[in-house]
Amino acid sequence: MSRPLRSFIKPQFIALALILLLNWILFPGFFNLFFRDGRLYGSLIDVLNRGAPVAILAIGMTAVIATRGIDLSVGAVMAIAGAVAATMVGDGHPLFLVIMAALAAGLVCGLWNGSLVALLGLQPIIATLILMVAGRGIAQTITEGFIVTFNDPGLIFMGSGSILGLPTPIIIMVTLAALATAAFRLTALGLFVEAIGVNRSASTYAGLRSRALLIGVYTFAGFCAAISGIIAAADIRGADANNVGLWLELDAILAVVIGGTSLMGGRFSIPMSVVGALIIQAMNTGILVSGFPPEFNLLVKAALIIVILVVQSPLAGRIWYFIAPSRKRPPPSSPAETPATSTEGTLK
Amino acid sequence: MNVRYWPLIATITIFVVAYALAVMQFPALFSTRVLGNLLTDNAFLGVAAVGMTFVILSGGIDLSVGSVIAFSGVLVAVLISQFGLHPLAAFAITLFVCTCFGSTMGAMIHYLEVPAFIVTLAGMFLARGVTFLLTQDSIPINHAFYDWVRQFYYVMPGGGRITFNGGLMLIVFLVGIVLAHRTRFGSYVYALGGNAQSAALLGVPVARTTIGVYAVSSFLAGLSGIVYSLYTSSGYPLAAVGVELETIAAVVIGGTLLSGGVGFMFGTLIGITIQGMIQTYIVFDGTLSSWWTKIVIGGLLFGFIVMQRVIVAASKRDWRKKPYAQSAPSL
């Protein structure tokens, strides 16, 4: 098989295709697309559009997880960015300033997380827990406890407008994914991030400025969360500090894990994380259009996590080694390389 | 003095100072009535926090607590109101189911060698999803047993009441303290949290202890759901969203090291009380908004986590001087 063709046959693509196919069986009109009022409509577009906020979170989360970290605060950062945008637009500031301020709020949150991890040496799950707890309180302080609504057409455009017939969130998602992939893969940045994920002290001794890189990675995650927060606020034309982005950090982590990025750090793929987010959203939409109660979603997500965990676990790798003795490979001993072998082996 | 006592002392000092300041502003806060209400209102949180303390002491984390509380409350309500079971039978079934749930999570964490937070994340989705399958609405519980339980209370001097729920929480804490500091299981948990590899080499049954820790956590979350159903006389599938964060915060503010191995069950009780006191203060003040609770708790979390870093650094220096300083703490 030629290499470009082969790279498309990944378990994630097969899973996405299967879910879409299942949706089509349950709801025959699933692949229908309409062109109305200069914009495409249809369930497929809906999957991309609704999946965009989680996909954008997942882009930042991928970089964080690649350094063996985790960012639990992205949902709260979304709330803060949305609150800043909605409040400022309500005060009559120009759109450019509003978006810059919301993005700056995300950057500051990311900088805070990054500093705790890189400078104070806290465990990432603990460092970001602080902002996860306090963040919604901060967002509520900004909105003074109200759900701030707005009618500014420019800001609403970020959530429900369209460019070239596609909804704005999709364009933002694709652009950000492409830029981030280029930044990480066309330069040595991706390699540096992976090096920190594999062994931070070794990479520091090798001359990497791991502190600055870590701070940068968390700041990037905060930036992505802010974009996602602006989209979420624009979508409902208001900032709901209590509920926007609630549990989305978990969806984002799930998307990254589905995308094949190792939670142990050192191996990541931004496009696959976006595919992971789309898989989650395809399941969401499928459950909705086929008439099941939306709460089914939680069960399906739980089942998905369990399947991935079992498949990626070192235990499955060991079992696979005994089932397939034709592979002349030494038994996997280091935890870092086992998930790779087991995923390929069991899912193909 | 052993640096390991610093977090506990800091917690108690903060509690005493904050309480004294609050009492200076509102003398009415200094009454057993406030204390009694504080215990009753935070009883379900406290019961769940005892389980979370075990999990965090063992070096893990349990994100499923809030969902298990909701699940347990709804299951109890369904069993009593729709199947007509006696509440005690419903409690037994619920606690059994919850314990099995926790054991399964523990087994997955140990045997699949995956981070605890991702397994318990799946548990969180699963428990909440099953709860929604049971019901989408709030189910009221009207049973003579619930009215009977509610008339149990102890009147403290000053008129404050320790209700059944508040008393149960204190008993759970007492049992938790004994289990953590005076039993073999407790020592295993501390050993596991201190260093899992050394613990295994020293003969600690790692699999049994890990499974036990998550079983205890889910059992207590189930008990917490029962307390919650006694408190609200209903089962509601959207109840206790985010309670896992509040319990984690209480454990950390109580001085338990999030990396595991160091901490005291008693500190968690103080952590719960501090959280309850912040809420009571906001109610007394009247001008502050409820979200200040989150910001203050976030700030306290930050302060304690930074202090823990300092302590870890200090205890490493300490350890170089005298190795015996690392002996297991006891209460």
Chai-1 contact restraints between the chains, C-beta under 6 A:
chainA,res_idxA,chainB,res_idxB,connection_type,confidence,min_distance_angstrom,max_distance_angstrom,comment,restraint_id
A,L120,B,R309,contact,1.0,0.0,6.0,A-B,restraint_1
A,I126,B,L258,contact,1.0,0.0,6.0,A-B,restraint_2
A,I126,B,I305,contact,1.0,0.0,6.0,A-B,restraint_3
A,I130,B,G298,contact,1.0,0.0,6.0,A-B,restraint_4
A,I130,B,L301,contact,1.0,0.0,6.0,A-B,restraint_5
A,I130,B,F302,contact,1.0,0.0,6.0,A-B,restraint_6
A,V133,B,L245,contact,1.0,0.0,6.0,A-B,restraint_7
A,V133,B,A249,contact,1.0,0.0,6.0,A-B,restraint_8
A,V133,B,I297,contact,1.0,0.0,6.0,A-B,restraint_9
A,V133,B,G298,contact,1.0,0.0,6.0,A-B,restraint_10
A,A134,B,K294,contact,1.0,0.0,6.0,A-B,restraint_11
A,A134,B,I295,contact,1.0,0.0,6.0,A-B,restraint_12
A,A134,B,G298,contact,1.0,0.0,6.0,A-B,restraint_13
A,R136,B,K294,contact,1.0,0.0,6.0,A-B,restraint_14
A,G137,B,W291,contact,1.0,0.0,6.0,A-B,restraint_15
A,G137,B,K294,contact,1.0,0.0,6.0,A-B,restraint_16
A,G137,B,I295,contact,1.0,0.0,6.0,A-B,restraint_17
A,Q140,B,W291,contact,1.0,0.0,6.0,A-B,restraint_18
A,G145,B,S289,contact,1.0,0.0,6.0,A-B,restraint_19
A,L250,B,L121,contact,1.0,0.0,6.0,A-B,restraint_20
A,E295,B,G129,contact,1.0,0.0,6.0,A-B,restraint_21
A,E295,B,F132,contact,1.0,0.0,6.0,A-B,restraint_22
A,L298,B,F125,contact,1.0,0.0,6.0,A-B,restraint_23
A,L298,B,R128,contact,1.0,0.0,6.0,A-B,restraint_24
A,L298,B,G129,contact,1.0,0.0,6.0,A-B,restraint_25
A,L299,B,G129,contact,1.0,0.0,6.0,A-B,restraint_26
A,K301,B,F125,contact,1.0,0.0,6.0,A-B,restraint_27
A,A302,B,A122,contact,1.0,0.0,6.0,A-B,restraint_28
A,A302,B,F125,contact,1.0,0.0,6.0,A-B,restraint_29
A,A302,B,L126,contact,1.0,0.0,6.0,A-B,restraint_30
A,I305,B,A122,contact,1.0,0.0,6.0,A-B,restraint_31
A,I306,B,A122,contact,1.0,0.0,6.0,A-B,restraint_32
A,L309,B,L112,contact,1.0,0.0,6.0,A-B,restraint_33
A,L309,B,V114,contact,1.0,0.0,6.0,A-B,restraint_34
A,S313,B,L112,contact,1.0,0.0,6.0,A-B,restraint_35
A,P314,B,E113,contact,1.0,0.0,6.0,A-B,restraint_36
A,L315,B,L112,contact,1.0,0.0,6.0,A-B,restraint_37
